[in-house]
């Protein structure tokens, strides 16, 4: 093949659950999977460390994260956009 293939970066959506680190947020990505025996849908979640650049998400925001080259030992994601702001009353 002479044409180059451009690799599309993987993207996930999730909720910001921690903003206590510098330049890093923790995003909880939830998905539903069907139980192999009983057929009931169960929620499975995973927490990803994501780098923040120009976008500053707050606690409770729903964000889209995209995969990037490894930034540190645990950071392989970057916040690309804020989908929905958090509804914090008070």
N, CA, C and O atoms as a CHARMM CRD file, in Angstrom:
* protein
*
  360
    1    1 UNK  N      0.82900  -1.18900   0.00000 PROA 1      0.00000
    2    1 UNK  CA     0.00000   0.00000   0.00000 PROA 1      0.00000
    3    1 UNK  C      0.86900   1.24700   0.00000 PROA 1      0.00000
    4    1 UNK  O      1.79400   1.37200   0.80300 PROA 1      0.00000
    5    2 UNK  N      0.57400   2.14200  -0.88200 PROA 2      0.00000
    6    2 UNK  CA     1.35400   3.36300  -0.94900 PROA 2      0.00000
    7    2 UNK  C      0.72600   4.49100  -0.15000 PROA 2      0.00000
    8    2 UNK  O      1.42300   5.42400   0.25000 PROA 2      0.00000
    9    3 UNK  N     -0.56900   4.42400   0.08900 PROA 3      0.00000
   10    3 UNK  CA    -1.22800   5.49100   0.83900 PROA 3      0.00000
   11    3 UNK  C     -1.01400   5.29500   2.33800 PROA 3      0.00000
   12    3 UNK  O     -0.97000   4.17400   2.84300 PROA 3      0.00000
   13    4 UNK  N     -0.88500   6.40800   3.01600 PROA 4      0.00000
   14    4 UNK  CA    -0.68800   6.34300   4.46300 PROA 4      0.00000
   15    4 UNK  C     -2.02400   6.16400   5.15800 PROA 4      0.00000
   16    4 UNK  O     -3.04200   6.71100   4.73300 PROA 4      0.00000
   17    5 UNK  N     -2.00700   5.40000   6.22000 PROA 5      0.00000
   18    5 UNK  CA    -3.20400   5.23100   7.02500 PROA 5      0.00000
   19    5 UNK  C     -3.07400   6.11400   8.25100 PROA 5      0.00000
   20    5 UNK  O     -2.09700   6.02500   8.99500 PROA 5      0.00000
   21    6 UNK  N     -4.06500   6.96200   8.45500 PROA 6      0.00000
   22    6 UNK  CA    -4.05100   7.82400   9.62300 PROA 6      0.00000
   23    6 UNK  C     -4.79800   7.12900  10.74600 PROA 6      0.00000
   24    6 UNK  O     -5.95800   6.74600  10.58900 PROA 6      0.00000
   25    7 UNK  N     -4.14300   6.97000  11.85600 PROA 7      0.00000
   26    7 UNK  CA    -4.74400   6.29400  12.99900 PROA 7      0.00000
   27    7 UNK  C     -5.68300   7.25200  13.70700 PROA 7      0.00000
   28    7 UNK  O     -5.27800   8.34300  14.10700 PROA 7      0.00000
   29    8 UNK  N     -6.94400   6.84500  13.86400 PROA 8      0.00000
   30    8 UNK  CA    -7.88900   7.67700  14.58300 PROA 8      0.00000
   31    8 UNK  C     -7.70800   7.42700  16.07200 PROA 8      0.00000
   32    8 UNK  O     -7.57600   6.28500  16.51100 PROA 8      0.00000
   33    9 UNK  N     -7.70500   8.51200  16.84300 PROA 9      0.00000
   34    9 UNK  CA    -7.53100   8.35500  18.27600 PROA 9      0.00000
   35    9 UNK  C     -8.84500   7.91800  18.90800 PROA 9      0.00000
   36    9 UNK  O     -9.92300   8.37300  18.52500 PROA 9      0.00000
   37   10 UNK  N     -8.72900   7.04100  19.86600 PROA 10     0.00000
   38   10 UNK  CA    -9.90000   6.52600  20.56700 PROA 10     0.00000
   39   10 UNK  C    -10.43800   7.62000  21.47700 PROA 10     0.00000
   40   10 UNK  O     -9.66600   8.38200  22.06000 PROA 10     0.00000
   41   11 UNK  N    -11.76100   7.69900  21.60100 PROA 11     0.00000
   42   11 UNK  CA   -12.33000   8.69200  22.50600 PROA 11     0.00000
   43   11 UNK  C    -13.39900   8.04800  23.36200 PROA 11     0.00000
   44   11 UNK  O    -14.12500   7.16200  22.91200 PROA 11     0.00000
   45   12 UNK  N    -13.48900   8.50500  24.60500 PROA 12     0.00000
   46   12 UNK  CA   -14.46100   8.00800  25.57600 PROA 12     0.00000
   47   12 UNK  C    -15.12700   9.19800  26.24700 PROA 12     0.00000
   48   12 UNK  O    -14.57800  10.30000  26.25100 PROA 12     0.00000
   49   13 UNK  N    -16.30300   8.98000  26.81200 PROA 13     0.00000
   50   13 UNK  CA   -16.97600  10.03000  27.57500 PROA 13     0.00000
   51   13 UNK  C    -17.17700   9.55100  28.99400 PROA 13     0.00000
   52   13 UNK  O    -17.43600   8.37300  29.23800 PROA 13     0.00000
   53   14 UNK  N    -17.05200  10.48600  29.93500 PROA 14     0.00000
   54   14 UNK  CA   -17.21400  10.11600  31.33100 PROA 14     0.00000
   55   14 UNK  C    -17.34500  11.34200  32.20800 PROA 14     0.00000
   56   14 UNK  O    -17.34200  12.47600  31.73000 PROA 14     0.00000
   57   15 UNK  N    -17.46000  11.08800  33.50700 PROA 15     0.00000
   58   15 UNK  CA   -17.66700  12.14000  34.49700 PROA 15     0.00000
   59   15 UNK  C    -16.37600  12.40000  35.25700 PROA 15     0.00000
   60   15 UNK  O    -15.65900  11.46800  35.62100 PROA 15     0.00000
   61   16 UNK  N    -16.08900  13.67200  35.49300 PROA 16     0.00000
   62   16 UNK  CA   -14.90700  14.05400  36.25800 PROA 16     0.00000
   63   16 UNK  C    -15.19000  13.80900  37.73500 PROA 16     0.00000
   64   16 UNK  O    -16.13500  14.37000  38.29000 PROA 16     0.00000
   65   17 UNK  N    -14.36700  12.96400  38.37900 PROA 17     0.00000
   66   17 UNK  CA   -14.59100  12.63000  39.78200 PROA 17     0.00000
   67   17 UNK  C    -13.52200  13.20900  40.70400 PROA 17     0.00000
   68   17 UNK  O    -13.69500  13.20300  41.92300 PROA 17     0.00000
   69   18 UNK  N    -12.41300  13.71400  40.14100 PROA 18     0.00000
   70   18 UNK  CA   -11.38400  14.32600  40.97400 PROA 18     0.00000
   71   18 UNK  C    -10.60600  15.35100  40.16200 PROA 18     0.00000
   72   18 UNK  O    -10.23200  15.11100  39.01400 PROA 18     0.00000
   73   19 UNK  N    -10.36900  16.51500  40.79600 PROA 19     0.00000
   74   19 UNK  CA    -9.57800  17.57300  40.16100 PROA 19     0.00000
   75   19 UNK  C     -8.46300  18.04300  41.08900 PROA 19     0.00000
   76   19 UNK  O     -8.02100  19.18700  40.98700 PROA 19     0.00000
   77   20 UNK  N     -8.00300  17.18300  41.98900 PROA 20     0.00000
   78   20 UNK  CA    -7.06000  17.59800  43.01800 PROA 20     0.00000
   79   20 UNK  C     -5.60700  17.63300  42.56500 PROA 20     0.00000
   80   20 UNK  O     -4.76900  18.21800  43.25200 PROA 20     0.00000
   81   21 UNK  N     -5.28600  17.02400  41.43200 PROA 21     0.00000
   82   21 UNK  CA    -3.90600  17.00700  40.95500 PROA 21     0.00000
   83   21 UNK  C     -3.64500  18.17200  40.00700 PROA 21     0.00000
   84   21 UNK  O     -4.57400  18.73600  39.42900 PROA 21     0.00000
   85   22 UNK  N     -2.39400  18.51700  39.85700 PROA 22     0.00000
   86   22 UNK  CA    -2.02200  19.58200  38.92600 PROA 22     0.00000
   87   22 UNK  C     -2.00200  19.02600  37.50600 PROA 22     0.00000
   88   22 UNK  O     -1.35800  18.01000  37.24700 PROA 22     0.00000
   89   23 UNK  N     -2.70300  19.68600  36.58600 PROA 23     0.00000
   90   23 UNK  CA    -2.75900  19.32500  35.16400 PROA 23     0.00000
   91   23 UNK  C     -3.35600  17.94100  34.89900 PROA 23     0.00000
   92   23 UNK  O     -3.17100  17.39500  33.81100 PROA 23     0.00000
   93   24 UNK  N     -4.06400  17.36800  35.86500 PROA 24     0.00000
   94   24 UNK  CA    -4.64400  16.03600  35.69800 PROA 24     0.00000
   95   24 UNK  C     -6.02300  15.98700  36.33700 PROA 24     0.00000
   96   24 UNK  O     -6.24500  16.56000  37.40400 PROA 24     0.00000
   97   25 UNK  N     -6.95300  15.29700  35.67300 PROA 25     0.00000
   98   25 UNK  CA    -8.26000  15.00400  36.26100 PROA 25     0.00000
   99   25 UNK  C     -8.48300  13.49800  36.16600 PROA 25     0.00000
  100   25 UNK  O     -7.89600  12.81800  35.32500 PROA 25     0.00000
  101   26 UNK  N     -9.34200  12.99500  37.04500 PROA 26     0.00000
  102   26 UNK  CA    -9.71200  11.59000  37.01100 PROA 26     0.00000
  103   26 UNK  C    -11.11600  11.51200  36.42600 PROA 26     0.00000
  104   26 UNK  O    -12.04300  12.14300  36.93300 PROA 26     0.00000
  105   27 UNK  N    -11.26800  10.73600  35.35700 PROA 27     0.00000
  106   27 UNK  CA   -12.54100  10.62400  34.65300 PROA 27     0.00000
  107   27 UNK  C    -13.05500   9.19600  34.81700 PROA 27     0.00000
  108   27 UNK  O    -12.35000   8.22900  34.52800 PROA 27     0.00000
  109   28 UNK  N    -14.30600   9.08200  35.28900 PROA 28     0.00000
  110   28 UNK  CA   -14.94500   7.77400  35.48700 PROA 28     0.00000
  111   28 UNK  C    -15.79600   7.46800  34.25800 PROA 28     0.00000
  112   28 UNK  O    -16.78800   8.14800  33.99600 PROA 28     0.00000
  113   29 UNK  N    -15.40200   6.44500  33.50800 PROA 29     0.00000
  114   29 UNK  CA   -16.11200   6.04400  32.29200 PROA 29     0.00000
  115   29 UNK  C    -16.97100   4.82800  32.63700 PROA 29     0.00000
  116   29 UNK  O    -16.45600   3.78600  33.04100 PROA 29     0.00000
  117   30 UNK  N    -18.29400   4.97700  32.47000 PROA 30     0.00000
  118   30 UNK  CA   -19.23200   3.90900  32.79700 PROA 30     0.00000
  119   30 UNK  C    -19.78700   3.30700  31.52200 PROA 30     0.00000
  120   30 UNK  O    -20.12100   4.02600  30.58000 PROA 30     0.00000
  121   31 UNK  N    -19.88400   1.98000  31.49200 PROA 31     0.00000
  122   31 UNK  CA   -20.50100   1.30900  30.35400 PROA 31     0.00000
  123   31 UNK  C    -21.38100   0.18000  30.87200 PROA 31     0.00000
  124   31 UNK  O    -21.18500  -0.31400  31.98200 PROA 31     0.00000
  125   32 UNK  N    -22.35200  -0.22200  30.05800 PROA 32     0.00000
  126   32 UNK  CA   -23.25300  -1.30600  30.43900 PROA 32     0.00000
  127   32 UNK  C    -22.92200  -2.53800  29.61700 PROA 32     0.00000
  128   32 UNK  O    -22.80900  -2.46800  28.39300 PROA 32     0.00000
  129   33 UNK  N    -22.76700  -3.66600  30.29600 PROA 33     0.00000
  130   33 UNK  CA   -22.50900  -4.93200  29.62100 PROA 33     0.00000
  131   33 UNK  C    -23.55000  -5.95300  30.06500 PROA 33     0.00000
  132   33 UNK  O    -24.05100  -5.90500  31.18900 PROA 33     0.00000
  133   34 UNK  N    -23.85800  -6.85600  29.17900 PROA 34     0.00000
  134   34 UNK  CA   -24.83900  -7.88700  29.46800 PROA 34     0.00000
  135   34 UNK  C    -24.16000  -9.04400  30.18800 PROA 34     0.00000
  136   34 UNK  O    -23.10900  -9.52000  29.76000 PROA 34     0.00000
  137   35 UNK  N    -24.76700  -9.49400  31.28700 PROA 35     0.00000
  138   35 UNK  CA   -24.24100 -10.62800  32.03300 PROA 35     0.00000
  139   35 UNK  C    -24.32700 -11.87600  31.15700 PROA 35     0.00000
  140   35 UNK  O    -25.37200 -12.12500  30.55600 PROA 35     0.00000
  141   36 UNK  N    -23.25000 -12.67100  31.07000 PROA 36     0.00000
  142   36 UNK  CA   -23.25500 -13.79600  30.13900 PROA 36     0.00000
  143   36 UNK  C    -24.29000 -14.88500  30.45800 PROA 36     0.00000
  144   36 UNK  O    -24.78800 -15.54100  29.54300 PROA 36     0.00000
  145   37 UNK  N    -24.61400 -15.08400  31.72100 PROA 37     0.00000
  146   37 UNK  CA   -25.54300 -16.14900  32.09000 PROA 37     0.00000
  147   37 UNK  C    -26.96700 -15.64100  32.27200 PROA 37     0.00000
  148   37 UNK  O    -27.91000 -16.22400  31.73800 PROA 37     0.00000
  149   38 UNK  N    -27.12500 -14.55300  33.02800 PROA 38     0.00000
  150   38 UNK  CA   -28.46300 -14.09600  33.40900 PROA 38     0.00000
  151   38 UNK  C    -29.06000 -13.08200  32.44700 PROA 38     0.00000
  152   38 UNK  O    -30.27300 -12.87400  32.45500 PROA 38     0.00000
  153   39 UNK  N    -28.23900 -12.44500  31.61900 PROA 39     0.00000
  154   39 UNK  CA   -28.76600 -11.51900  30.63100 PROA 39     0.00000
  155   39 UNK  C    -29.07700 -10.13100  31.15400 PROA 39     0.00000
  156   39 UNK  O    -29.50400  -9.26800  30.38800 PROA 39     0.00000
  157   40 UNK  N    -28.87400  -9.90000  32.43700 PROA 40     0.00000
  158   40 UNK  CA   -29.13700  -8.57500  33.01500 PROA 40     0.00000
  159   40 UNK  C    -27.98700  -7.63900  32.67200 PROA 40     0.00000
  160   40 UNK  O    -26.82600  -8.04900  32.66600 PROA 40     0.00000
  161   41 UNK  N    -28.31200  -6.38300  32.38800 PROA 41     0.00000
  162   41 UNK  CA   -27.27400  -5.39200  32.10000 PROA 41     0.00000
  163   41 UNK  C    -26.71500  -4.84600  33.40700 PROA 41     0.00000
  164   41 UNK  O    -27.46100  -4.42700  34.29300 PROA 41     0.00000
  165   42 UNK  N    -25.39500  -4.85700  33.51100 PROA 42     0.00000
  166   42 UNK  CA   -24.72900  -4.34300  34.69700 PROA 42     0.00000
  167   42 UNK  C    -23.79600  -3.20900  34.30200 PROA 42     0.00000
  168   42 UNK  O    -23.23300  -3.20300  33.20700 PROA 42     0.00000
  169   43 UNK  N    -23.63900  -2.24200  35.21600 PROA 43     0.00000
  170   43 UNK  CA   -22.74800  -1.11400  34.96200 PROA 43     0.00000
  171   43 UNK  C    -21.34200  -1.48000  35.38900 PROA 43     0.00000
  172   43 UNK  O    -21.11600  -1.96300  36.49800 PROA 43     0.00000
  173   44 UNK  N    -20.40100  -1.24300  34.48700 PROA 44     0.00000
  174   44 UNK  CA   -18.98400  -1.44500  34.77500 PROA 44     0.00000
  175   44 UNK  C    -18.30000  -0.11200  34.53700 PROA 44     0.00000
  176   44 UNK  O    -18.55800   0.54600  33.53000 PROA 44     0.00000
  177   45 UNK  N    -17.43400   0.29200  35.45100 PROA 45     0.00000
  178   45 UNK  CA   -16.75400   1.56300  35.27100 PROA 45     0.00000
  179   45 UNK  C    -15.25300   1.39000  35.41900 PROA 45     0.00000
  180   45 UNK  O    -14.76300   0.44900  36.04300 PROA 45     0.00000
  181   46 UNK  N    -14.54100   2.34100  34.81700 PROA 46     0.00000
  182   46 UNK  CA   -13.09300   2.38800  34.93100 PROA 46     0.00000
  183   46 UNK  C    -12.68400   3.84600  35.05900 PROA 46     0.00000
  184   46 UNK  O    -13.25600   4.72000  34.40600 PROA 46     0.00000
  185   47 UNK  N    -11.69500   4.10300  35.90100 PROA 47     0.00000
  186   47 UNK  CA   -11.21100   5.47000  36.09200 PROA 47     0.00000
  187   47 UNK  C     -9.94400   5.67100  35.26100 PROA 47     0.00000
  188   47 UNK  O     -9.01800   4.86100  35.30900 PROA 47     0.00000
  189   48 UNK  N     -9.92400   6.76300  34.50200 PROA 48     0.00000
  190   48 UNK  CA    -8.78400   7.10100  33.66100 PROA 48     0.00000
  191   48 UNK  C     -8.20200   8.43400  34.12200 PROA 48     0.00000
  192   48 UNK  O     -8.94100   9.35300  34.47700 PROA 48     0.00000
  193   49 UNK  N     -6.87400   8.53100  34.11600 PROA 49     0.00000
  194   49 UNK  CA    -6.19400   9.79200  34.38800 PROA 49     0.00000
  195   49 UNK  C     -6.06900  10.53300  33.07000 PROA 49     0.00000
  196   49 UNK  O     -5.55800   9.98700  32.09200 PROA 49     0.00000
  197   50 UNK  N     -6.54100  11.78800  33.03900 PROA 50     0.00000
  198   50 UNK  CA    -6.52000  12.55700  31.79300 PROA 50     0.00000
  199   50 UNK  C     -5.81000  13.88700  32.01200 PROA 50     0.00000
  200   50 UNK  O     -5.96200  14.52800  33.05100 PROA 50     0.00000
  201   51 UNK  N     -5.03800  14.28400  31.01800 PROA 51     0.00000
  202   51 UNK  CA    -4.30400  15.54400  31.05400 PROA 51     0.00000
  203   51 UNK  C     -5.23100  16.68900  30.65800 PROA 51     0.00000
  204   51 UNK  O     -6.04800  16.54900  29.74700 PROA 51     0.00000
  205   52 UNK  N     -5.10000  17.82300  31.34700 PROA 52     0.00000
  206   52 UNK  CA    -5.87500  19.00400  30.96700 PROA 52     0.00000
  207   52 UNK  C     -4.91700  20.05300  30.44200 PROA 52     0.00000
  208   52 UNK  O     -3.90500  20.36400  31.07000 PROA 52     0.00000
  209   53 UNK  N     -5.25200  20.59500  29.27600 PROA 53     0.00000
  210   53 UNK  CA    -4.42500  21.63600  28.68200 PROA 53     0.00000
  211   53 UNK  C     -5.11400  22.97200  28.81500 PROA 53     0.00000
  212   53 UNK  O     -5.05900  23.60300  29.87100 PROA 53     0.00000
  213   54 UNK  N     -5.76500  23.41000  27.74900 PROA 54     0.00000
  214   54 UNK  CA    -6.44900  24.70400  27.76800 PROA 54     0.00000
  215   54 UNK  C     -7.84400  24.60000  28.35700 PROA 54     0.00000
  216   54 UNK  O     -8.40200  25.60500  28.79800 PROA 54     0.00000
  217   55 UNK  N     -8.41700  23.40900  28.37200 PROA 55     0.00000
  218   55 UNK  CA    -9.77100  23.21100  28.91100 PROA 55     0.00000
  219   55 UNK  C     -9.66500  22.89800  30.39500 PROA 55     0.00000
  220   55 UNK  O     -8.89000  22.02800  30.79300 PROA 55     0.00000
  221   56 UNK  N    -10.44400  23.60500  31.22000 PROA 56     0.00000
  222   56 UNK  CA   -10.42600  23.40700  32.67400 PROA 56     0.00000
  223   56 UNK  C    -11.76200  22.82600  33.13800 PROA 56     0.00000
  224   56 UNK  O    -12.67400  23.59200  33.45000 PROA 56     0.00000
  225   57 UNK  N    -11.91000  21.50000  33.19400 PROA 57     0.00000
  226   57 UNK  CA   -13.16700  20.92700  33.67700 PROA 57     0.00000
  227   57 UNK  C    -13.26700  21.00700  35.19600 PROA 57     0.00000
  228   57 UNK  O    -12.26000  21.01100  35.90500 PROA 57     0.00000
  229   58 UNK  N    -14.50200  21.07100  35.67300 PROA 58     0.00000
  230   58 UNK  CA   -14.75700  21.10500  37.11000 PROA 58     0.00000
  231   58 UNK  C    -15.29300  19.75300  37.56400 PROA 58     0.00000
  232   58 UNK  O    -15.62200  18.89700  36.74300 PROA 58     0.00000
  233   59 UNK  N    -15.37500  19.57200  38.86700 PROA 59     0.00000
  234   59 UNK  CA   -15.87300  18.33600  39.44300 PROA 59     0.00000
  235   59 UNK  C    -17.32300  18.11600  39.02200 PROA 59     0.00000
  236   59 UNK  O    -18.14900  19.01500  39.18000 PROA 59     0.00000
  237   60 UNK  N    -17.64200  16.95500  38.49700 PROA 60     0.00000
  238   60 UNK  CA   -19.00000  16.62800  38.08000 PROA 60     0.00000
  239   60 UNK  C    -19.30000  16.88300  36.61900 PROA 60     0.00000
  240   60 UNK  O    -20.36900  16.49600  36.14600 PROA 60     0.00000
  241   61 UNK  N    -18.39700  17.52000  35.88200 PROA 61     0.00000
  242   61 UNK  CA   -18.61000  17.76900  34.44800 PROA 61     0.00000
  243   61 UNK  C    -18.51200  16.45500  33.66500 PROA 61     0.00000
  244   61 UNK  O    -17.76100  15.55400  34.03600 PROA 61     0.00000
  245   62 UNK  N    -19.27900  16.36400  32.58400 PROA 62     0.00000
  246   62 UNK  CA   -19.13200  15.25400  31.65300 PROA 62     0.00000
  247   62 UNK  C    -18.21900  15.71200  30.53100 PROA 62     0.00000
  248   62 UNK  O    -18.46900  16.73500  29.89300 PROA 62     0.00000
  249   63 UNK  N    -17.15300  14.94700  30.29200 PROA 63     0.00000
  250   63 UNK  CA   -16.14200  15.34500  29.32400 PROA 63     0.00000
  251   63 UNK  C    -15.87900  14.21800  28.33000 PROA 63     0.00000
  252   63 UNK  O    -16.19900  13.05700  28.58400 PROA 63     0.00000
  253   64 UNK  N    -15.29300  14.58600  27.19800 PROA 64     0.00000
  254   64 UNK  CA   -14.81400  13.60400  26.22400 PROA 64     0.00000
  255   64 UNK  C    -13.30100  13.58600  26.33400 PROA 64     0.00000
  256   64 UNK  O    -12.65400  14.63200  26.29200 PROA 64     0.00000
  257   65 UNK  N    -12.74000  12.39200  26.47400 PROA 65     0.00000
  258   65 UNK  CA   -11.29100  12.24800  26.53800 PROA 65     0.00000
  259   65 UNK  C    -10.83100  11.47500  25.30100 PROA 65     0.00000
  260   65 UNK  O    -11.52700  10.58100  24.82000 PROA 65     0.00000
  261   66 UNK  N     -9.66300  11.82800  24.80100 PROA 66     0.00000
  262   66 UNK  CA    -9.12100  11.13800  23.63900 PROA 66     0.00000
  263   66 UNK  C     -7.73300  10.60000  23.97200 PROA 66     0.00000
  264   66 UNK  O     -7.00400  11.18000  24.77600 PROA 66     0.00000
  265   67 UNK  N     -7.38400   9.49400  23.34500 PROA 67     0.00000
  266   67 UNK  CA    -6.10200   8.85200  23.65000 PROA 67     0.00000
  267   67 UNK  C     -4.95900   9.63000  22.99900 PROA 67     0.00000
  268   67 UNK  O     -5.07600  10.11200  21.87300 PROA 67     0.00000
  269   68 UNK  N     -3.86900   9.73700  23.72500 PROA 68     0.00000
  270   68 UNK  CA    -2.65600  10.40500  23.24800 PROA 68     0.00000
  271   68 UNK  C     -1.46600   9.51600  23.61100 PROA 68     0.00000
  272   68 UNK  O     -1.61800   8.48200  24.26100 PROA 68     0.00000
  273   69 UNK  N     -0.30200   9.93700  23.18200 PROA 69     0.00000
  274   69 UNK  CA     0.89600   9.18400  23.56300 PROA 69     0.00000
  275   69 UNK  C      1.05800   9.25000  25.08500 PROA 69     0.00000
  276   69 UNK  O      0.55900  10.18900  25.70500 PROA 69     0.00000
  277   70 UNK  N      1.72700   8.30200  25.69300 PROA 70     0.00000
  278   70 UNK  CA     1.87400   8.31600  27.15200 PROA 70     0.00000
  279   70 UNK  C      2.55200   9.58600  27.64900 PROA 70     0.00000
  280   70 UNK  O      3.64600   9.93700  27.20700 PROA 70     0.00000
  281   71 UNK  N      1.88100  10.27000  28.57900 PROA 71     0.00000
  282   71 UNK  CA     2.41900  11.49300  29.15900 PROA 71     0.00000
  283   71 UNK  C      3.19700  11.16700  30.43200 PROA 71     0.00000
  284   71 UNK  O      4.23100  11.77600  30.70800 PROA 71     0.00000
  285   72 UNK  N      2.69800  10.21000  31.20000 PROA 72     0.00000
  286   72 UNK  CA     3.39700   9.74200  32.39000 PROA 72     0.00000
  287   72 UNK  C      3.06100   8.26200  32.57200 PROA 72     0.00000
  288   72 UNK  O      2.55600   7.62300  31.64900 PROA 72     0.00000
  289   73 UNK  N      3.33300   7.72500  33.73200 PROA 73     0.00000
  290   73 UNK  CA     3.11500   6.29700  33.96200 PROA 73     0.00000
  291   73 UNK  C      1.64400   5.90700  33.79600 PROA 73     0.00000
  292   73 UNK  O      1.34200   4.86000  33.22200 PROA 73     0.00000
  293   74 UNK  N      0.73200   6.74400  34.29400 PROA 74     0.00000
  294   74 UNK  CA    -0.69700   6.41400  34.25300 PROA 74     0.00000
  295   74 UNK  C     -1.50600   7.27900  33.29600 PROA 74     0.00000
  296   74 UNK  O     -2.66800   6.96700  33.03500 PROA 74     0.00000
  297   75 UNK  N     -0.93500   8.34400  32.76800 PROA 75     0.00000
  298   75 UNK  CA    -1.68800   9.26400  31.89700 PROA 75     0.00000
  299   75 UNK  C     -1.49100   8.92500  30.42700 PROA 75     0.00000
  300   75 UNK  O     -0.39500   9.06200  29.88400 PROA 75     0.00000
  301   76 UNK  N     -2.59000   8.47200  29.78100 PROA 76     0.00000
  302   76 UNK  CA    -2.57500   8.16700  28.35400 PROA 76     0.00000
  303   76 UNK  C     -3.75700   8.83500  27.66100 PROA 76     0.00000
  304   76 UNK  O     -4.06000   8.51600  26.51200 PROA 76     0.00000
  305   77 UNK  N     -4.42400   9.75200  28.34300 PROA 77     0.00000
  306   77 UNK  CA    -5.63300  10.40500  27.83300 PROA 77     0.00000
  307   77 UNK  C     -5.51000  11.90700  28.00000 PROA 77     0.00000
  308   77 UNK  O     -4.74500  12.38700  28.83600 PROA 77     0.00000
  309   78 UNK  N     -6.27200  12.64900  27.19700 PROA 78     0.00000
  310   78 UNK  CA    -6.30700  14.10600  27.28500 PROA 78     0.00000
  311   78 UNK  C     -7.75800  14.55300  27.14300 PROA 78     0.00000
  312   78 UNK  O     -8.49900  14.01000  26.32300 PROA 78     0.00000
  313   79 UNK  N     -8.16600  15.54200  27.93900 PROA 79     0.00000
  314   79 UNK  CA    -9.52400  16.06900  27.85700 PROA 79     0.00000
  315   79 UNK  C     -9.63300  16.87600  26.56800 PROA 79     0.00000
  316   79 UNK  O     -8.88500  17.83000  26.35800 PROA 79     0.00000
  317   80 UNK  N    -10.58200  16.48000  25.69800 PROA 80     0.00000
  318   80 UNK  CA   -10.72500  17.17500  24.41900 PROA 80     0.00000
  319   80 UNK  C    -11.86700  18.18000  24.43000 PROA 80     0.00000
  320   80 UNK  O    -11.78200  19.21400  23.76800 PROA 80     0.00000
  321   81 UNK  N    -12.94900  17.89200  25.18200 PROA 81     0.00000
  322   81 UNK  CA   -14.04300  18.86900  25.25100 PROA 81     0.00000
  323   81 UNK  C    -14.92700  18.57700  26.45300 PROA 81     0.00000
  324   81 UNK  O    -14.97100  17.45600  26.96100 PROA 81     0.00000
  325   82 UNK  N    -15.63300  19.61800  26.89500 PROA 82     0.00000
  326   82 UNK  CA   -16.61900  19.47700  27.96200 PROA 82     0.00000
  327   82 UNK  C    -17.97400  19.30900  27.30300 PROA 82     0.00000
  328   82 UNK  O    -18.42500  20.18200  26.56200 PROA 82     0.00000
  329   83 UNK  N    -18.62300  18.18900  27.57100 PROA 83     0.00000
  330   83 UNK  CA   -19.91200  17.89900  26.95900 PROA 83     0.00000
  331   83 UNK  C    -21.04700  18.56400  27.73700 PROA 83     0.00000
  332   83 UNK  O    -21.91700  19.20700  27.14900 PROA 83     0.00000
  333   84 UNK  N    -21.03400  18.40400  29.07200 PROA 84     0.00000
  334   84 UNK  CA   -22.08800  18.97400  29.90200 PROA 84     0.00000
  335   84 UNK  C    -21.49200  19.47200  31.20700 PROA 84     0.00000
  336   84 UNK  O    -20.72100  18.77200  31.86400 PROA 84     0.00000
  337   85 UNK  N    -21.86300  20.69500  31.57300 PROA 85     0.00000
  338   85 UNK  CA   -21.38300  21.28700  32.82300 PROA 85     0.00000
  339   85 UNK  C    -22.08400  20.64200  34.01400 PROA 85     0.00000
  340   85 UNK  O    -23.19300  20.12600  33.87600 PROA 85     0.00000
  341   86 UNK  N    -21.45200  20.66700  35.16800 PROA 86     0.00000
  342   86 UNK  CA   -22.03200  20.11100  36.38300 PROA 86     0.00000
  343   86 UNK  C    -23.10900  21.03500  36.91800 PROA 86     0.00000
  344   86 UNK  O    -22.98000  22.25800  36.85000 PROA 86     0.00000
  345   87 UNK  N    -24.15900  20.45600  37.44300 PROA 87     0.00000
  346   87 UNK  CA   -25.24200  21.22100  38.06600 PROA 87     0.00000
  347   87 UNK  C    -25.02500  21.25100  39.56200 PROA 87     0.00000
  348   87 UNK  O    -25.59700  20.44400  40.29400 PROA 87     0.00000
  349   88 UNK  N    -24.20500  22.17300  40.01600 PROA 88     0.00000
  350   88 UNK  CA   -23.91300  22.27500  41.44700 PROA 88     0.00000
  351   88 UNK  C    -24.76800  23.39300  42.02500 PROA 88     0.00000
  352   88 UNK  O    -24.67300  24.54800  41.61100 PROA 88     0.00000
  353   89 UNK  N    -25.60000  23.02700  42.98500 PROA 89     0.00000
  354   89 UNK  CA   -26.47800  23.99500  43.63900 PROA 89     0.00000
  355   89 UNK  C    -25.87000  24.33700  44.98700 PROA 89     0.00000
  356   89 UNK  O    -25.51400  23.45400  45.76700 PROA 89     0.00000
  357   90 UNK  N    -25.75800  25.62700  45.24700 PROA 90     0.00000
  358   90 UNK  CA   -25.25600  26.00400  46.56200 PROA 90     0.00000
  359   90 UNK  C    -24.34400  27.11500  46.55800 PROA 90     0.00000
  360   90 UNK  O    -23.85800  27.51900  47.61500 PROA 90     0.00000
